[in-house]
Amino acid sequence: MLSLQPEKVAEFYQKLFSWKTSRANALGYREMLSGVPSSIDGGVWPAPPESTTFVQLFVEVEDVDSSIAKAEKLGAKVLVPKSVLPDGDTMAVLQDPTGMSFGICRLRSPSA
């Protein structure tokens, strides 16, 4: 999620779903941890003042480069090029042919 009020948003979802929150990550955003092994965790990032609030879907993939190439062949555009984050995760943000943005990521292995 991207929000102009990240603390308030994190607190709301924490109380609503009994999620845990953590800022113990390399980028300092508010991780939202469901505590359910089969669930997808998320996060709340502060938005720039000119931005609107939105939710960004991220899909974990085996290979970010090949997923970007395949998406582009299918008509997607790259909005945020592939980046390696300080914690070792790799991500990119794309836009599908209808204009919907989505992220792809490859999480670093726990042993790395």
C-alpha positions as CSV (number, residue, x, y, z in Angstrom):
1,M,0.0,0.0,0.0
2,L,1.1,3.6,-0.6
3,S,-0.4,6.1,1.7
4,L,-0.1,9.8,2.7
5,Q,-0.7,8.6,6.3
6,P,1.2,5.3,6.5
7,E,1.2,5.1,10.3
8,K,-2.6,5.5,10.4
9,V,-3.1,3.0,7.7
10,A,-0.8,0.4,9.3
11,E,-2.6,0.9,12.7
12,F,-6.0,0.4,11.1
13,Y,-5.1,-2.9,9.4
14,Q,-3.2,-4.1,12.4
15,K,-6.3,-3.6,14.6
16,L,-8.8,-4.9,12.0
17,F,-7.0,-8.1,11.1
18,S,-4.8,-8.6,14.2
19,W,-1.7,-8.3,12.0
20,K,1.7,-7.5,13.4
21,T,3.7,-4.6,12.1
22,S,7.4,-4.2,11.8
23,R,9.8,-1.6,10.6
24,A,12.8,-4.0,11.0
25,N,13.7,-4.0,7.3
26,A,16.4,-2.4,5.2
27,L,14.0,0.3,3.8
28,G,12.1,1.1,7.0
29,Y,8.6,0.7,5.6
30,R,5.8,-0.7,7.7
31,E,5.7,-4.5,7.1
32,M,2.2,-6.0,7.7
33,L,2.6,-9.6,8.9
34,S,-0.5,-11.8,8.9
35,G,1.1,-14.6,10.9
36,V,-0.6,-17.1,8.6
37,P,1.9,-19.3,6.7
38,S,-0.2,-19.6,3.6
39,S,-1.0,-15.9,3.5
40,I,0.8,-13.1,1.7
41,D,2.3,-10.4,3.9
42,G,2.4,-6.8,2.7
43,G,3.6,-3.4,3.6
44,V,2.7,0.3,3.9
45,W,5.0,2.9,2.2
46,P,4.8,6.6,2.7
47,A,3.4,8.3,-0.5
48,P,4.8,11.5,-1.9
49,P,2.6,14.5,-1.3
50,E,1.3,14.6,-4.9
51,S,0.4,10.9,-4.9
52,T,-2.9,9.2,-4.3
53,T,-3.4,6.2,-2.0
54,F,-3.4,2.8,-3.7
55,V,-2.6,-0.9,-3.2
56,Q,0.2,-2.4,-5.3
57,L,0.0,-6.2,-6.1
58,F,3.4,-8.0,-6.1
59,V,3.8,-11.5,-7.6
60,E,6.8,-13.5,-6.6
61,V,8.5,-15.0,-9.7
62,E,11.5,-17.3,-10.3
63,D,13.3,-14.9,-12.6
64,V,12.6,-11.2,-12.7
65,D,14.5,-10.6,-16.0
66,S,12.6,-13.3,-17.9
67,S,9.3,-12.2,-16.4
68,I,9.9,-8.6,-17.5
69,A,10.8,-9.8,-21.0
70,K,7.7,-12.0,-21.2
71,A,5.4,-9.2,-19.9
72,E,6.8,-6.7,-22.4
73,K,6.1,-9.2,-25.3
74,L,2.6,-9.4,-24.0
75,G,2.2,-5.6,-24.1
76,A,3.3,-4.5,-20.6
77,K,5.5,-1.5,-19.9
78,V,8.2,-1.2,-17.3
79,L,7.4,1.6,-14.8
80,V,10.2,0.9,-12.3
81,P,13.1,-1.1,-13.7
82,K,14.5,-4.1,-12.0
83,S,16.1,-3.1,-8.7
84,V,18.0,-5.1,-6.1
85,L,16.8,-3.8,-2.7
86,P,19.2,-3.5,0.3
87,D,17.8,-6.7,1.9
88,G,18.7,-8.6,-1.3
89,D,15.2,-8.9,-2.8
90,T,14.8,-8.1,-6.5
91,M,11.7,-6.2,-7.8
92,A,10.3,-4.3,-10.7
93,V,7.0,-2.5,-11.3
94,L,5.2,-2.9,-14.6
95,Q,1.9,-1.8,-16.2
96,D,-0.3,-4.2,-18.0
97,P,-1.9,-3.4,-21.4
98,T,-5.0,-2.1,-19.6
99,G,-3.0,0.4,-17.5
100,M,-3.0,-1.6,-14.2
101,S,0.3,-1.5,-12.4
102,F,1.7,-4.6,-10.8
103,G,5.0,-5.6,-9.2
104,I,7.1,-8.7,-9.6
105,C,9.7,-9.8,-7.2
106,R,12.2,-12.5,-6.3
107,L,12.9,-12.8,-2.6
108,R,16.4,-13.4,-1.5
109,S,16.9,-16.9,-0.1
110,P,16.9,-17.0,3.7
111,S,20.4,-18.6,3.7
112,A,21.8,-15.8,1.6
